[in-house]
Amino acid sequence: MGGVGKTTLAQLAYHDDRVKNHFDLRAWVCVSDDFDVLRITKTLLQSIASYAREINDLNLLQVKLKEKLSGKKFLLVLDDVWNENYDKWDRLCTPLRAGGPGSKVIITTRNMGVASLTRTVSPYPLQELSNDDCRAVFAQHALGARNFEAHPHVKIIGEEMVNRCRGLPLVAKALGGILRNELNHEAWDDILKSKIWDLPEEKSGVLSALKLSYHHLPSHLKQCFAYCAIFPKGYEFKKDELILLWMGEGFLQQTKGKKRMEDLGSKYFSELLSRSFFQQSSDIMPRFMMHDLIHDLAQSIAGNVCFNLEDKLENNENIFQKARHLSFIRQANEIFKKFEVVDKGKYLRTFLALPISVSFMKSLSFITTKVTHDLLMEMKCLRVLSLSGYKMSELPSSIDNLSHLRYLNLCRSSIKRLPNSVGHLYNLQTLILRDCWSLTEMPMGMGNLINLRHLDIAGTSQLQEMPPRMGSLTNLQTLSKFIVGKGNGSSIQELKHLLDLQGELSIQGLHNARNTRDAVDACLKNKCHIEELTMGWSGDFDDSRNELNEMLVLELLQPQRNLKKLTVEFYGGPKFPSWIGNPSFSKMESLTLKNCGKCTSLPCLGRLSLLKALRIQGMCKVKTIGDEFFGEVSLFQPFPCLESLRFEDMPEWEDWSFSDMVEECEGLFSCLRELRIRECPKLTGSLPNCLPSLAELEIFECPKLKAALPRLAYVCSLNVVECNEVVLRNGVDLSSLTTLNIQRISRLTCLREGFTQLLAALQKLVIRGCGEMTALWENRFGLECLRGLEKLPQTGVISRDGLATDAEKSRAAEMQDSEVTTSQLQLRFP
């Protein structure tokens, strides 16, 4: 980013005395946007030989430069490099390779593409200044001091101005310079209230510094960046969301035989990110935003073409006549008055309710039909329309008036059905209906939308069938769910020609796939871009189900081997096909087998080399799990990458057995961090003996389990609910345990001496519903080991029904208020 201090930092290093003494020769070249190899070479030679100014031949210049550098340890700084042409870079470096050992080249750039082209070490991206450092820079230039203590009358305004700088030293320096020796409160207030772009350019330098970054963008990136002015400051967006908007606006022009529009959009996004126009705001679920100054830059470029409704209400109607892209923050109740001025924007191309993605916890908003049925239907130039998160049950049938519409987002609305006129939106590319729980019907004319590329209907639980002729939508990239119909309904064969499907696909209603030939024709093996696949049958295992047919269908629906996540649910065959667990699925990271009620055994899954998460749930006929689960341990290390293993709702599971060969297998479950065994009432067998990486263990409603806990040296959380007290016997390493949750443990009278001695790191103890307990711990032994316990919460007060009485709560509060140490505490029942 411009103004973050790249050149300043390089100058500090370049002029440091230790650096000067370390190198034989030093040279600095300001490259800027003109990467002229002849000019740069000549400048380098001039810095160490005065005769270079008379030479204008590149070859001769490079020969002379090579002679001067030969064997010498030099430092070269190339400041503000934009060039991404490798040939030019390689040509420049030819004479530099003659330098002696320890020679260094420092490059400053705003473009990560330059860094990837030239680097031999990892780049050092500069971050914004801390608030304290930014205050020091600002105060130094404004007041000649490091803070505002000597000038209290401008301190509050100064702090606000520092916040406005957002950590950019260039801005702090520029604003401070404008206020140099100006101590008038009103002058400071005027600067604070003005927009940074209103300041005289010759005084601030900010506009020119940031506009230089924009100036160097190719034209196709300029329009993509300027469009982002539609978002309010601080708005976080997802990469894929923005790319679909760009596509809807027509910014991603696909050329014949070239990249898909989505790939172009991804490339454009990465380029803007690498040039610091975007910055990542979240690592867990990647989201991005624009620095406030970058957002101001986008607004200054977009002018009145892009605007946010809340920001522009005070302006006159002429603005809206020029407007093309409108966004607004969704409110609980949207009345028509808010949108009255939009009626002036007859040529609007974008009507975007924000945020685009609606939180599951957020209640739906209300919007009047006067907006959706009257106002919007007159916006005949609309290309992008998003009404996500609104409590609206229908779209007007006149939606086909919007013939230019390319993007329609109704996610998490209460829409029940789409009018058949949607089938006339022939330019539609993106239709988002995710989490529309009330949706029961799709338009019959969907098959006409031959330009449709993205159809997201995940989370539409009321939708029971697909519209006809889905197979004609050969441009589809996203089809999050496909429902196999009954009788003459949509056959799974409709997937045959949808070769470009990618990402997430859920195929439901597979119990209706009576013709196994249709499963072959679905050609899942040819859909190499699908990464997440769900296969679902009906949860009703009645007499109409054909076990053999379902087994053949699942066998013939073998997907491509790039699959990363697979879920099979309510499958009614007696066993799983051989491809599930086949090691050729070398990219599989997550596998769920759920409610497959007729299967009596599990497939061999241990050979999936990258599997990280495995969930087995509702397998009501599985009685034993043995060596077949792991595979041939003499040939493979089973589950080498598995991190999470869950067994849930296994009513007949009795034994989890391990042969000597499996027990002795080196590295078994070596990466496992989470093990959960829930609702397995008949399980009596052993648990894995050694789980070296386990951090969380849960055993829930397994009353017959009598196996002692395995060695758990790194477990932080242990939950044992409705089990036999044998599970909590001593001899187990629990030295890292910080949270212990014990509930409804039969025959548990107290925590045994040997057990408490292993709880040195314990911080939270929860005990509920242990009706046979007469004391918290046995004979007060080992209590000195529990000094890490932070407090006894109300859940730590034991009662027979699992609920603390008022007296017990009062006693717990007294103990906490009076700072009673754990070693003094022993609770007993009357």
Buried (B, 14 or more C-beta within 10 A) or exposed (E): BBBBBBBBBBBEEBEEEEBEEEBBBBBBBEBEEEBBBBBBBBBBBBBBBEEBEEBEEBEEBBEBBBEBBEEBBBBBBBBBBBBBEEEBBEBBEBBBEBBBEEBBBBBBBBBBBBBEBBEEEEEEEBEBBEBEBBBBBBBBBBBEEBBBEEBEEBBEBBBEBBEBBBBBBBBBBBBBBBBEEBEEEEBBBEBBEEEBBEBEEEEBBBBEBBBBBBEBBEEBBBBBBBBBBBBBBEBBBBBBBBBBBBBBBBBBEEEEEEEBBBEBBBBBBBBBBBBBBBBEBEEEEEBBBBBBBBBBBBBBBBEBBBBBBEEBEEEEEEBBEEBBBBBBEBEEEBEBEBBBBBBBBEBBBBBBBBBBBBEEEEEBBEBBEEBBBBBBBEBEBBBBBBBBBBBBEBBBBBBBBBBBBBBBBBBBBBBBBBBBBBBBBEBBBBBBBBBBEBBEBBBBBBBBBEBBBBBBBBBBEEBBBBBBBBBBBEBBBBBBBBBBBEEEBBBBBBBBBBEBBBBBBBBBBBBBBEBBEBBBBBBBBEBBEBBBBBBBBBEEBEEEBBBEBBBBBBBBBBBBBBBBBBBBBBBBBBBBBEBBBBBEBBBBBBBBBBBBBBBEBBBBBBBBBBBBBBBBBBBBBBEBBBBBBBBEBEEBBBBBBBBBBBBBBBBBBBEBBBEEEBBEBEEBBBBBBBBBBBBBBBBBBBBBBEBBBBBBBBBBBBBEBBBBBBBBBBBBBBBBBBBBBBBBBBEBBBBBBBBBBBBBBEEBEBBBBBBBBBBBBBBBBBBBBBBEBEBBBBEBBBBEBBEBBEBBEEBBBBBEEBEBEEEBBEBBEEBBEEEBEBBEBEBEEE
